[in-house]
Amino acid sequence: MVEPYDDLPIIDAHHHLWDLSLGAQPWLTTPPWTSFRYGDYAPIRRDFLIGDYRRAATGHNVVASVTMEAEWDEHRLVEETAWTAARHAENPAFPAGHVARTFLHLPGSKVELAAHAATPLVRGIRHKPTAASSPDRVEPGAIGGMSDPEWRRGYAALGPLDLHFELQAPWWHVGELLDLIAAFPETPVVINHAFLPSDRSPEAMAGWRHAIRRAASAPGTTMKISGIGVPGRPWSLDDNRPIIETIVEAFGADRAMFASNFPVDGICASFDTIFQSFKAATASLPRADRLKLFHDTAIRVYRLGIPLVAA
């Protein structure tokens, strides 16, 4: 039985911040609205700053967090990093680390990556590669995809800058991911949002489970358990326990971590509902493993310099 508000320390490994007065995110401020996997994004078209985040997380022992780029205008990506670093200066634990954004296949990517890396807060880079809409539509070499030679030239700059890569792509791109890791074994990869198991049909789940096992076989990969809401229905433990258990079994507690994906996942559920479900799904695990999933793995992956907690 999970106590309602236990003292389990949490490092939220993925959330966003934004101030819409900056005019940096047209997807949140300017119609026509882009369609996203959770449907109507109207509930999050408002500022979400540290105070908002802390209120959302009330009752849980969140000791630090990692911010994820929030799709600023592509010409203002280094500005987003500077803005986030200013938030860190105000409160060093929120965020304690940041993942920035660069379009890896564009000519100026190396210069931009160097600018991100010059900010000590930045630990990694996310660029959502071009992705197919279904497993049978994967197109090797697609512009902006993981096998695009131009994209890989940008990717090659990550290792020398001591930056890891955060992948957000559907599970059916696991083949491209494994090829990428083989070509650049020095660059760790964090897979975002559980490899996007949006389709919960039996056939899709079988494919997703196979992809999870393949991804886990690659050294240097870590899985982020987040963003697993099901479009069109409330977040539930019944829906998501199999996702959580499959990932923990495949990756182990040393290579998996929990995250809120707030405020985006706030469309599906409250922070409390999501983290109470994470806690319930792992209640039978040893405390040492739970500490890794909720706290220690994020410290290692994001090099946060925060002390580990004795089990």
Secondary structure, DSSP 8 states (H G I E B T S, - for coil): ---TT----EEEEEE--B-GGG---HHHHSSS---BTTB--GGG-S-B-HHHHHHHTTTS-EEEEEEE-----TT-HHHHHHHHHHHHHH-TTTTSEEEEE--TTSTTHHHHHHHHHTSTTEEEEE------SSGGG--TT-TTSTT-HHHHHHHTTTGGGT-EEEE---GGGHHHHHHHHHH-TTS-EEE-GGG-----SHHHHHHHHHHHHHHHHSTTEEEEE-----TTS---HHHHHHHHHHHHHHH-GGGEEE---TTGGGGT--HHHHHHHHHHHTTTS-HHHHHIIIIIHHHHHHT--------
